[in-house]
Amino acid sequence: MDKIIVSFFGVVSILFTYWFFFMKRIDTVRAEGTVNILVDGGYKPDRISIPYGQTTKLVFKRKDSSACLEEVVLADFKVRKYLVLNEKTEIEINPTKKGEFDFSCGMGMFHGKLIVK
């Protein structure tokens, strides 16, 4: 009986692990012109699709007081901006090439992605 119970929980653990790592939906927000990003324990949304060749305004509102999230870095666009707590900070970008571009906090612990189409 104990072998059956161990086998059952082993199969359930494998299925849960597969679901958790491989079947999660990744939501991408489509932005036209302006997108609001909440900074609170990470970036919400953290995947943003923006149009190629058009200026897009990223509006960050920082609610998290941790030192890590007080800066946002868009290395591919050569932007490093301080985010004031409980205030909106606007960053305008005009992508000149298509692809996926990462953004992160100043310490590189929290990440997001801009998808230029």
N, C-alpha and C positions, 0 to 999 in steps of 0.2 A: 504494500500500500504506500509506503514512504517513497518508493521509486516513482510511482504514478504521480504523487503530489509534486515531487521535485521536477519531474519532466513537464508537468502542466505549467508550473510557474516559470520554468525555463523557456518554454514556447511563448508564454504571455510576455515575458521580458524581452525576447527577441522581437516580437511583433510591435511592442511599444517603442523599442529603440528605433526600429525601421520607420515607424510612423513619425516619431518625434524629429528625426534628422532628415528624412527624405520626402515626406509627404506634406510638409508645412507649406501653406500658400504664402507666397511672397506678393504682397500688394504694392502696386506702383501707382502713385498719384500722378495724373496728367495735369501739367500746369500750362496755362496760356496767359502770359503777361506777369502775373503775380502768384506767389505761393506762400502761405503762412506755415512756418515750421515752429512747433513747440519744442523747447529745450527743457526736458524734465526727465532725468534718468536716461537720457538718450535723445534722439531726434525723432519727432513724430510729425509728418511721415519721414521715413528714412530712405525711401526710394522714390525719386521724382523724375518724371519724364518731361523734358522741355524741348521746345522746337529749335532746330538748327538755324542759325543766322538771325535770330530775333532776340532782342534784349528781354531778359527775364529778371524780375525783381524777387529775390529771396528775402522774406521778412521773418527774422528769427525773434522769438519772444522767450527769453530765459526765465524759467520758474525755479530751476534747481540752483541752490546756493553753493554747490561744491566747486572747488577751485578748478577742477578738471574741465568743467563745461563753461568756464568764463571766456573761452576763446573758440572761434571756429576757423578752420583752415581749409581753404580750397586751393591746394597746391598747384593743380593744373592751370588755374586761372590767376595764380600769384596773388591770392587774397588771404590775409590773416587779420581777423577783426575781433576786437574785444566786445563781448556781449554784456551789457549792463543788466543787472538783476531787475526783473519785473518791468522791463522796457523793451520796446521793439527796436531792432537794429536791421536796417535795410542794406542789402548788397545787390548791386546790379551786375549781371554778367551777360555777355554776348558771345555765345560759343561759335568758334570759327571752324570747328571740325566735329564730326559725329563720333559717338562712342560712349563709353561709360567712364565717369570721372568720380573719384572718391572725395568725400569731405569728412572731416573728423574734428574732434576737440583738440585743444592745444597739446594734450599729452598723448594723443593717439589711441585713447581707450574706447571712445565711442565713435561710431562710423555711420556714414550715410552714403548714398550714391545718386549722382545726377546722370540720367540717361538722355543723351542728345540724339534726337531722330530727325 
